[in-house]
């Protein structure tokens, strides 16, 4: 969703209280243990269709599929492809997240057949495809406002309500059980008619748990290996059936470290909170940018600029229980914010980070040590304010990650078992590591070893 300055000021505690609203339900709880096997060593690439090519269409995007497959991308997440409301539209083109019709395609991007063809071609190359789903609210002239006005929250004066400064949207009333069925049927449409593999659900924590429990259970009857990603950072969202949720807290802490406002030690608090609050099989989508953070907060070209980006990208790809995200243009990198309500084409041509990402994504696929259920062990260093080091292990495989999250060079030793013959992943050479050996890292440097 689009987060204005007002929304960004809302505290995590407030969001948690809001998201726990509950409706009467006898829905069966779905647990994360049922996550599809293919996400274990996978990754997500967020596609901003409007801005990806000069044409901004499904057909124009297709030409990028082989390049993205070569880079190692697995799951393509398309921002909303549904028509955008014209009433109270923001900017010239409006927000993808102001949905006018849940079972139609935005003509700006092409036709339903164009979308089906894109999905088919992506599947042929081995991609999974998910699309954004906006269940919390509609656009200001959604067709349901005429056919089912009782689906919407109304103010005391009878007008339709909206939250925050999202004046181009209208809030849905989840106390209406008919809305539940209509929403679920619309989601089933995309599964059955276009054969997509799942959904990324916008502001999912603001939609009642009981709805998601019922919804996901029903969607699984259509596609048993469906993948469900929640834009939320609360524990209950996994009990509702989502397989992965946003690592907002992790991203916030990364930004503080990148700015020099916190030491590397603060990252330990992220995992401590997750271990205390979430079930052990939680999966977090970590990132250095996404459409909101890029458009409104200048990620990652200002939040983690230049050489600062790399160690945090390594972290998102190798951290505990991670399912990493790369946003459109990050492989270039495109060093600008991408407009939300206007045409603002990403400029591609050099792909300066493509080899870097290909190395990371290839490593994730090649070793069980980076599966979401691989063990994680934090290693102490000679300077934990700057150096963040850990191992991941599974099925006799091991990965050692050493990050210098500071602007000064570091020479450090690690406390822990690291001895063995290992591949220096980025130097592409074998090295014999010994317990207690010394490592030298440049400012914002990183070392990754695979055993």
ABEGO torsion letter per residue (X at the ends): XBBBAAAAABBAAAAAAAAABBBBBABBBBBAAABBAAAAABBBBBBBAAAABAAGBAAAAAAAAAAAAAAGBABBBBBBABBBBABGBBEAAEBAABBABAABBBAAAEBAAAAAAAAAAAAAAGBBBBBBBBAABBBAABAAAAABAAABBBBAAGBBBBBEABAABBBBBAABAAAAAAAAAAAAAAAAAAGBAEBBBBGAAABBAAAAAAAAAAAAAABAABBBBBBBABAAAAAAGBABBBBAAAAAAAAAAAAGABBAAAAAAAAAAAAAABBAABBBBBBABBAAAAAAAGOAAAABBEAAAAAAAAAAAABBGBBBBBBBGAAOBBBBBBBAABBBBBBBGAGAAAAAAAAAAAAAAABAAABAABBBBBBBBABAAABBBBBBBBGGBBBBBBBBBBABBBBBBBBEBABEBBBBAAAGBBBBBBBGBBBBBBBGBBBBBBX
